[in-house]
Amino acid sequence: MKKYLPIGSVVQLKNGNRKIMIINRFPLFRKESEIGYFDYSACLYPNGSVDNQAFFFNQEDIDRVWFEGYFDESEEQYQKIMEGERDKIDYPHFSLPDVIE
């Protein structure tokens, strides 16, 4: 089973120079007329969400995990549900090269 980082985890992306905090998993992203999804979206850390700015990325884009968010039995159950449901998502799984021009 692929383990997803919990909400509240603080990471740094490859080629990134700022820490960001995960606020969503499997968020939808619109590129022109196409809608797809990423593994995560995040906000700047420690600033939080400013002007609804979000950063979208996937597990493979993470260079360093600074802090792993809260993990309990509920999160463990949710991880199992996500693993089973991920393959049922009807949208394409975007990668950063798909959306960066």
C-alpha positions in Angstrom: 0.0 0.0 0.0 1.3 3.5 -0.9 1.4 5.7 2.1 0.1 9.2 1.7 1.3 11.9 4.0 -1.3 13.2 6.5 -2.9 16.6 6.4 -0.6 19.1 8.2 2.6 17.5 7.0 5.3 20.0 6.1 7.4 19.2 3.0 9.9 20.8 0.6 9.6 20.0 -3.1 12.5 19.2 -5.4 14.0 22.4 -6.7 11.9 24.2 -4.1 13.2 26.7 -1.6 10.2 27.1 0.7 8.4 24.8 3.1 4.8 24.0 2.3 2.1 22.3 4.4 -0.3 19.7 3.0 -3.9 20.8 3.2 -5.6 18.4 0.7 -5.2 15.0 -0.8 -6.3 14.2 -4.4 -7.3 17.8 -5.1 -8.8 18.6 -8.6 -6.8 20.9 -10.8 -8.1 22.7 -14.0 -5.7 23.3 -16.8 -7.5 25.2 -19.5 -10.5 22.9 -20.4 -9.1 19.8 -18.8 -9.6 18.7 -15.2 -7.3 16.3 -13.5 -5.9 15.7 -10.0 -2.7 15.6 -8.0 -1.8 13.7 -4.9 -1.7 16.8 -2.8 -2.2 20.5 -2.5 -0.5 22.7 0.0 -0.1 26.2 1.3 3.1 28.1 2.3 4.4 27.3 5.8 4.2 29.1 8.2 2.0 31.6 6.4 -0.9 29.4 5.7 -3.4 29.9 3.0 -3.2 33.4 1.5 -5.5 34.6 -1.2 -6.5 31.0 -1.9 -3.1 30.3 -3.3 -2.3 26.6 -3.4 0.6 24.4 -4.6 -0.3 21.2 -6.4 2.2 18.2 -6.5 2.6 14.5 -6.3 4.5 12.2 -4.0 7.4 11.9 -6.3 7.9 15.7 -6.3 8.7 15.7 -2.6 12.4 16.2 -1.7 12.2 16.4 2.0 9.6 15.8 4.7 10.2 18.3 7.6 7.2 17.2 9.7 4.7 14.4 9.3 1.1 15.3 10.3 -1.1 13.6 12.9 -1.6 9.9 12.3 -4.1 7.9 14.3 -6.6 5.0 13.7 -8.9 7.3 11.7 -6.0 8.3 9.4 -5.0 4.7 9.0 -8.5 3.7 8.0 -8.7 6.7 5.6 -5.4 5.6 4.0 -6.9 2.2 3.3 -10.0 3.8 1.8 -7.9 6.1 -0.4 -5.8 3.2 -1.7 -8.9 1.4 -2.8 -10.6 4.4 -4.3 -7.7 6.0 -6.0 -7.9 3.7 -9.1 -11.6 4.6 -9.4 -10.9 8.3 -10.0 -12.3 9.3 -13.4 -9.9 12.2 -13.9 -6.4 12.0 -15.2 -3.5 12.0 -12.7 -1.6 15.2 -13.6 2.1 15.6 -13.0 4.0 18.9 -12.7 5.3 18.7 -16.3 1.7 18.4 -17.5 0.8 21.8 -16.1 4.0 23.9 -16.1 4.6 25.8 -19.2 
